[in-house]
Amino acid sequence: MNKRLLTVMVVTAIFCSTVPGQAATAGVTMLNLYDAFGKERDGLTYDFGFSTIVEYKGKTILFDTGTNANIFEGNSRSLKVDLRKVDIVIISHGHYDHMGGMEYLLRVNPEVKIYLPNDFFSIGAPAKFPFREPVPEVAKTLPKDEQYFRGSAGVEGMMSDPTGTFSKWNIEYITEPKEVFPGVTIVPTTSSLMGTFVKYPPFEENPQLIGMPELSVSFATDNGQIIISGCSHTSIESIIQEVKKVRKEKILLVSGGFHLIPYGRDYIEPLAKRMRDEYGVEFVAPAHCSGHLAFSTFRAVFGDKYKFFGLGETIKL
């Protein structure tokens, strides 16, 4: 064999072996680890909650951890997912059906980086004391023994840094959009639907609503971005709007919980059409709290662009 032919063959072999790998790293592979619906599969337990694990450009990202640590462990083992290899964890919000599996995850991967919403009430994030005294100057008339912090700080603006569930782990609270890896952007929103009411002066007659922080994530690919939501308490439409402020790529896929169980067709169908026509969403993969009517309606609106994403299912885009 002459040297020129051998060189061509070697170059061709290298090109053919590297290009497919490069194409694969440009996309996203998602696996549903925890949900209440899906195809019949041995070794999996269906439960109401959500978790998906994502492979993206050599990184393994876990989004939410379901409700029950034992079920989360069993499903992970059955699906042959090695949680020790998880690079980062994103918890969408502080409800039990999205963070219950952390007990098991931190047992096997205690050093993993965790991104949490800035939620003082359910997550234990640091927060300013939300109350104020009507007569703050009284403090100075008291002996230092009776003054908070011996008079070095007033009540208003006091900081609280609790040792909550995640306090000893490698955590970061997200308050602004953040690109945690190239192409992986966490986007915070605040839900007014599941917030906490403060009914203290001066809000005793008209309680003040403190909204619930929530995190979603966007993955940039060559064909557009993939958005994953946990429960969409902020509404999936609001999440899409916030993501579009940060990432300018077209939206290839929106997946996760859309929180549409309580809504009727008159709400869900126009929403699905707006996602398709106004926001340019190409594919949808509703899961978790989206609800049976939403599954049916989104399938009708998106047709072959609807992706089934039950427990144990894998989506590659």
Secondary structure, DSSP 8 states (H G I E B T S, - for coil): --HHHHHHHHHHHHHHHHHHHHHHHTS-EEEEEE-S-----TT----S--EEEEEETTEEEEE---S-HHHHHHHHHHTT--GGG--EEE---S-HHHHTTHHHHHHH-TT-EEEEE--TTTT---EE-----SSGGGGGGS-GGGSGGGGTS-STT-EE----TTTTSSEEEE-S-EEEETTEEEEEEEEEEEEEEE-STTSSSS-EEEEEEEEEEEEEETTEEEEEESS-TT-HHHHHHHHHHH--S-EEEEEEE---TT--HHHHHHHHHHHHHTS---EEEEEGGG-HHHHHHHHHHHGGGB----TT-EEE-
